[in-house]
Amino acid sequence: MKITSLIALFLALSLSFACQTSRPGVKNTLGTYSAHIDAAPASVTRATEAALQGLDLNITMVEATQLDGRVEARNANEKKVVVRSDLAGDNVSKVRIKVGSGDEALSLKILDDIRARL
């Protein structure tokens, strides 16, 4: 019981901490990279779809509302790419990018491509 409690405490603490990356304003939480973008989720979703197509990724799902959006894709090696956007304020979205188990270089490339398309 004590070991289970310690494991649960460790997991809870690790989920509550986000590490800064080499980029200001971009955080890494367990391989998911997040940042805020000055655009509504639907616009971010369209820009994300275009950015992933520009990288020749196979888009498998696109969903968007005024409150949130999600784009899923796979690369040639079947590595899954998921980009989510959630309304975070007036015309501001929180974007979360997960590439496989946490590919920082590709995640930041996707983030730059999204921003360039807005």
SULTANOR-V637419 format. One record per residue. N is the residue number from 1. RES is the residue in three letters. PHI is phi in radians with two decimals (999 if undefined). OMEGA is omega in whole degrees, -180 to 180 (NA if undefined). D_CENTER is the distance of its C-alpha to the mean C-alpha in Angstrom with 1 decimal. Layout:
N|RES|PHI|OMEGA|D_CENTER / N|RES|PHI|OMEGA|D_CENTER
This chain:
1|MET|999|-179|35.2 / 2|LYS|-1.14|179|34.8 / 3|ILE|-1.15|179|32.5 / 4|THR|-1.08|179|30.3 / 5|SER|-1.14|179|30.1 / 6|LEU|-1.16|178|29.2 / 7|ILE|-1.12|179|26.4 / 8|ALA|-1.09|179|25.0 / 9|LEU|-1.13|179|25.3 / 10|PHE|-1.05|180|23.6 / 11|LEU|-1.11|180|20.6 / 12|ALA|-1.10|180|20.5 / 13|LEU|-1.20|-180|20.8 / 14|SER|-1.18|178|18.1 / 15|LEU|-1.31|-176|15.5 / 16|SER|-1.53|-179|16.8 / 17|PHE|-1.87|176|16.3 / 18|ALA|-2.08|-180|13.5 / 19|CYS|-1.69|173|14.4 / 20|GLN|-1.22|176|14.5 / 21|THR|-1.82|178|13.7 / 22|SER|-1.21|180|16.1 / 23|ARG|-1.77|175|14.5 / 24|PRO|-1.06|177|15.7 / 25|GLY|1.45|179|13.3 / 26|VAL|-1.96|-178|10.3 / 27|LYS|-2.01|177|10.1 / 28|ASN|-2.07|176|9.6 / 29|THR|-2.13|179|10.2 / 30|LEU|0.92|177|11.4 / 31|GLY|1.53|175|9.3 / 32|THR|-1.78|-178|5.8 / 33|TYR|-1.69|-176|5.3 / 34|SER|-2.30|179|5.5 / 35|ALA|-2.78|176|8.1 / 36|HIS|-1.79|180|10.4 / 37|ILE|-2.24|180|11.6 / 38|ASP|-1.41|177|15.2 / 39|ALA|-2.95|178|15.0 / 40|ALA|-1.27|-179|15.1 / 41|PRO|-0.94|-180|12.4 / 42|ALA|-1.10|178|14.8 / 43|SER|-1.18|178|15.0 / 44|VAL|-1.10|-180|11.3 / 45|THR|-1.11|177|11.3 / 46|ARG|-1.10|179|14.4 / 47|ALA|-1.16|178|13.2 / 48|THR|-1.13|179|10.2 / 49|GLU|-1.02|180|12.9 / 50|ALA|-1.14|180|15.2 / 51|ALA|-1.12|-180|13.1 / 52|LEU|-1.20|175|12.5 / 53|GLN|-1.14|178|16.2 / 54|GLY|-1.11|176|17.1 / 55|LEU|-1.63|-180|15.9 / 56|ASP|1.06|175|18.1 / 57|LEU|-1.49|179|15.5 / 58|ASN|-1.49|-180|16.9 / 59|ILE|-1.27|-179|15.1 / 60|THR|-1.91|179|15.8 / 61|MET|-2.78|173|14.6 / 62|VAL|-2.41|176|14.0 / 63|GLU|-2.41|-180|14.4 / 64|ALA|-2.63|171|14.6 / 65|THR|-2.33|176|16.7 / 66|GLN|-1.26|-178|17.5 / 67|LEU|-1.75|-177|15.6 / 68|ASP|-2.80|178|12.3 / 69|GLY|-2.69|-179|10.8 / 70|ARG|-2.66|174|9.2 / 71|VAL|-2.27|176|9.6 / 72|GLU|-2.08|180|10.4 / 73|ALA|-2.63|176|12.2 / 74|ARG|-2.39|176|14.3 / 75|ASN|-1.59|-177|15.9 / 76|ALA|-1.10|179|19.6 / 77|ASN|-1.61|179|19.5 / 78|GLU|1.17|174|17.6 / 79|LYS|-1.31|-176|14.5 / 80|LYS|-1.40|177|11.8 / 81|VAL|-2.13|178|8.6 / 82|VAL|-2.22|176|6.4 / 83|VAL|-2.15|179|4.3 / 84|ARG|-2.04|174|5.4 / 85|SER|-2.32|179|7.4 / 86|ASP|-2.28|177|10.3 / 87|LEU|-1.04|-178|13.5 / 88|ALA|-2.09|-179|14.0 / 89|GLY|2.92|180|17.4 / 90|ASP|-1.18|-179|19.7 / 91|ASN|1.04|176|17.8 / 92|VAL|-2.29|179|14.7 / 93|SER|-2.13|169|11.2 / 94|LYS|-1.61|-178|8.6 / 95|VAL|-1.89|177|5.2 / 96|ARG|-2.14|-177|2.2 / 97|ILE|-2.13|177|1.7 / 98|LYS|-2.23|178|5.0 / 99|VAL|-2.05|-178|8.1 / 100|GLY|0.98|179|11.2 / 101|SER|-1.68|175|12.0 / 102|GLY|2.18|180|10.0 / 103|ASP|-1.50|-175|11.1 / 104|GLU|-1.12|-176|10.8 / 105|ALA|-1.04|-180|12.8 / 106|LEU|-1.23|178|11.0 / 107|SER|-1.06|180|7.5 / 108|LEU|-1.20|176|9.6 / 109|LYS|-1.09|179|11.6 / 110|ILE|-1.10|179|9.1 / 111|LEU|-1.03|178|8.2 / 112|ASP|-1.08|179|12.0 / 113|ASP|-1.13|177|12.8 / 114|ILE|-1.07|-179|11.0 / 115|ARG|-1.07|-178|12.9 / 116|ALA|-1.16|-177|16.0 / 117|ARG|-1.61|180|16.2 / 118|LEU|-1.81|NA|16.3
